[in-house]
Amino acid sequence: MPKMIFVNLPVTDLPRSIKFYEAVGGTKNPQFSDDAGACMVFSETIFAMLLTHDKYSSFTARPIADAHKTSQFLIAISAGSRDEVDAVVARAGAAGGTADPNPSQDHGFMYGRSFEDPDGHVWEVFWMDPAAVAGGEAAAAA
């Protein structure tokens, strides 16, 4: 079985966050969702757990950071094409998020943009040319 990743995100308004993440391509899994959290499925191995502050606080004694003011991590997710990158960021902006809170990146073989959800969590969406990766262009550019 492949490894899976579950990104746990504290959210201030769970219904708003569910609608936002559906707009950017997630699907709510009702089996692992309730009034305190929602499991948003992006692929067979990538999930975002949207948790109310009370629920999130049950997993840690640390204070919840205000993601609008601090950066604890950047989440990066791949896309199938440059057009898909642009479409995801556009949907995020239309759904109440912020498109391009960070500068876009275009290295020819790799293209990326970012969006910020309503709670300030930043996601990077990127496409990498598989031919360039197979040919070693990506390693040479790094």
C-alpha positions in Angstrom: 0.0 0.0 0.0 1.4 3.4 -0.9 2.1 5.9 1.9 -0.6 8.5 2.4 -0.4 12.1 3.6 -3.1 13.7 5.8 -2.5 17.5 6.2 -4.4 18.7 9.3 -5.5 22.3 9.0 -7.2 24.4 11.8 -10.1 26.3 10.3 -12.3 29.0 11.8 -15.5 28.3 9.7 -15.8 24.6 8.7 -18.7 24.9 6.2 -16.8 27.8 4.4 -13.6 25.8 4.3 -15.4 22.7 2.9 -16.9 24.8 0.1 -13.5 26.4 -0.6 -11.7 23.0 -0.8 -14.4 21.5 -3.0 -13.9 24.5 -5.3 -10.2 23.8 -5.7 -10.7 20.1 -6.4 -11.2 18.3 -3.1 -14.1 15.9 -2.4 -15.5 15.6 1.1 -15.4 12.0 2.5 -18.4 11.8 4.8 -17.1 8.6 6.4 -14.3 10.7 8.1 -16.2 14.0 8.5 -18.5 15.4 11.3 -19.4 18.7 12.8 -15.8 19.2 14.1 -13.8 18.2 11.0 -14.0 17.2 7.4 -11.7 14.9 5.3 -11.1 16.4 1.9 -9.8 13.9 -0.6 -7.5 15.1 -3.4 -6.2 11.7 -4.6 -5.9 8.2 -3.4 -3.0 9.3 -1.2 -3.5 13.0 -0.4 -6.0 14.3 2.1 -6.6 17.5 3.9 -8.3 17.3 7.4 -10.1 20.5 8.0 -10.5 20.8 11.8 -12.3 23.3 14.0 -10.0 25.0 16.4 -11.5 23.0 19.3 -10.9 19.7 17.5 -7.4 20.7 16.3 -6.5 21.7 19.9 -7.3 18.2 21.1 -4.2 17.0 19.1 -1.7 19.5 20.4 -1.0 21.7 23.4 0.7 24.4 21.2 -1.2 27.5 20.3 -2.8 27.7 16.9 -0.8 30.1 14.7 -2.6 32.8 12.7 -1.7 31.7 9.2 -2.4 35.2 7.9 0.5 36.5 10.0 2.9 33.6 10.2 4.2 30.8 8.0 4.7 27.4 9.5 4.8 25.4 6.2 4.0 25.6 2.5 2.0 22.7 1.0 2.8 21.8 -2.6 0.6 19.7 -4.8 1.3 18.6 -8.4 -0.9 19.3 -11.4 -1.1 17.6 -14.7 -0.3 20.7 -16.8 0.4 24.4 -16.8 -3.2 25.1 -17.6 -4.3 23.0 -14.6 -2.1 25.1 -12.4 -3.7 28.3 -13.6 -7.2 26.8 -13.3 -6.8 25.7 -9.7 -5.4 29.1 -8.7 -8.3 30.8 -10.5 -10.8 28.6 -8.7 -9.2 29.4 -5.4 -9.5 33.1 -6.0 -13.1 32.8 -7.1 -14.0 30.7 -4.1 -12.8 33.3 -1.5 -9.1 32.6 -1.3 -6.2 34.7 -2.5 -4.6 33.9 -5.8 -0.8 34.3 -5.9 0.1 35.4 -2.4 3.7 34.4 -3.4 5.4 35.1 -6.7 4.7 32.6 -9.5 7.7 30.5 -10.7 8.4 29.6 -14.3 11.6 27.7 -14.9 10.5 26.3 -18.3 10.5 22.6 -17.2 8.6 23.6 -14.0 5.8 26.0 -13.5 4.2 26.9 -10.2 1.7 29.3 -8.6 0.1 29.5 -5.2 -3.1 30.3 -3.4 -4.1 31.1 0.2 -7.3 29.6 1.7 -9.7 31.7 3.8 -7.7 30.8 7.0 -4.4 31.9 5.5 -2.9 28.4 4.7 -0.8 28.7 1.5 -0.8 25.9 -1.1 1.6 25.8 -4.0 0.4 24.2 -7.2 3.1 23.1 -9.7 3.6 21.3 -12.9 6.8 19.7 -13.9 7.6 18.5 -17.5 8.1 14.8 -17.2 10.4 14.7 -20.3 12.7 17.3 -18.7 12.7 15.3 -15.5 13.5 12.1 -17.3 16.2 13.8 -19.3 17.9 15.3 -16.3 17.1 19.0 -17.2 15.5 19.5 -13.8 18.6 18.3 -11.9 20.9 20.4 -14.1 18.8 23.5 -13.4 18.9 22.9 -9.7 
